Amino acid sequence: MPHRLFETFLFLNICRFGQGNPFTKRMFRNRLYEKKRIVFIDQCVTCFFFCAAQAKNYPHGRSHSISVAEAKKLPDNAFVVLEGEIVGRAKYDDDKYWFKDNTGRIKVDVDEDEVVFKRRVQLIGEVDRNDGQLEIDVDRVHFIH
């Protein structure tokens, strides 16, 4: 950063007082534009990799919902989209609820502050199998009208 400020100051002084030949002025101007271009490209690459990493966690190929019966057969960390209702709170757990559709019910872990019961929702998350217990670790909740 201090080098950039010094080069900018030097470039402005050369242009302002007319000291130095046109080649020197062009050289400083090109350096500044090149640095701006490199910073812009670096930001674009960083943004691309961040978006790619986020997209990896939510595969777009599986946007249709599956049933609770199908979700129970999936392996650990499998991506799921479920549609149904949250019917009640699981006993002895703060943010664990029971989710129900036409094929059965399953325990879900929802980190939302407000959970609405008996309203049709779409849950996006992944299967979590711990010590023989099966639950869905919910990342997003969408209300269906």
Solvent accessible surface area in square Angstrom, and as a share of the most:
residue,aa,sasa,rsa
1,M,152,0.68
2,P,98,0.61
3,H,141,0.63
4,R,107,0.39
5,L,107,0.53
6,F,127,0.53
7,E,26,0.12
8,T,46,0.27
9,F,124,0.52
10,L,60,0.30
11,F,27,0.11
12,L,101,0.50
13,N,36,0.19
14,I,19,0.10
15,C,55,0.33
16,R,182,0.66
17,F,121,0.50
18,G,50,0.48
19,Q,120,0.53
20,G,51,0.49
21,N,82,0.42
22,P,95,0.60
23,F,129,0.54
24,T,35,0.20
25,K,48,0.21
26,R,120,0.44
27,M,74,0.33
28,F,20,0.08
29,R,94,0.34
30,N,84,0.43
31,R,114,0.42
32,L,27,0.13
33,Y,111,0.42
34,E,75,0.34
35,K,67,0.28
36,K,134,0.57
37,R,129,0.47
38,I,100,0.51
39,V,63,0.36
40,F,128,0.53
41,I,95,0.48
42,D,87,0.45
43,Q,111,0.49
44,C,60,0.36
45,V,68,0.39
46,T,84,0.49
47,C,76,0.45
48,F,134,0.56
49,F,126,0.52
50,F,127,0.53
51,C,72,0.43
52,A,46,0.36
53,A,53,0.41
54,Q,85,0.38
55,A,46,0.35
56,K,161,0.68
57,N,86,0.44
58,Y,48,0.18
59,P,62,0.39
60,H,147,0.66
61,G,77,0.74
62,R,84,0.31
63,S,87,0.56
64,H,119,0.53
65,S,40,0.26
66,I,19,0.10
67,S,27,0.18
68,V,1,0.00
69,A,39,0.30
70,E,89,0.40
71,A,0,0.00
72,K,85,0.36
73,K,166,0.70
74,L,38,0.19
75,P,92,0.58
76,D,66,0.34
77,N,105,0.54
78,A,21,0.16
79,F,37,0.15
80,V,0,0.00
81,V,4,0.03
82,L,1,0.00
83,E,53,0.24
84,G,1,0.01
85,E,61,0.27
86,I,3,0.01
87,V,40,0.23
88,G,20,0.19
89,R,132,0.48
90,A,3,0.03
91,K,160,0.68
92,Y,212,0.81
93,D,45,0.23
94,D,123,0.64
95,D,52,0.27
96,K,46,0.19
97,Y,11,0.04
98,W,66,0.23
99,F,0,0.00
100,K,102,0.43
101,D,24,0.13
102,N,158,0.81
103,T,75,0.44
104,G,26,0.25
105,R,122,0.45
106,I,5,0.03
107,K,45,0.19
108,V,0,0.00
109,D,24,0.13
110,V,1,0.00
111,D,105,0.54
112,E,86,0.38
113,D,147,0.76
114,E,146,0.66
115,V,31,0.18
116,V,61,0.35
117,F,87,0.36
118,K,138,0.58
119,R,91,0.33
120,R,115,0.42
121,V,1,0.01
122,Q,37,0.16
123,L,0,0.00
124,I,21,0.11
125,G,1,0.01
126,E,64,0.29
127,V,0,0.00
128,D,35,0.18
129,R,92,0.34
130,N,85,0.43
131,D,149,0.77
132,G,84,0.81
133,Q,121,0.54
134,L,37,0.19
135,E,23,0.10
136,I,0,0.00
137,D,48,0.25
138,V,8,0.05
139,D,68,0.35
140,R,110,0.40
141,V,32,0.18
142,H,80,0.36
143,F,81,0.34
144,I,53,0.27
145,H,201,0.90
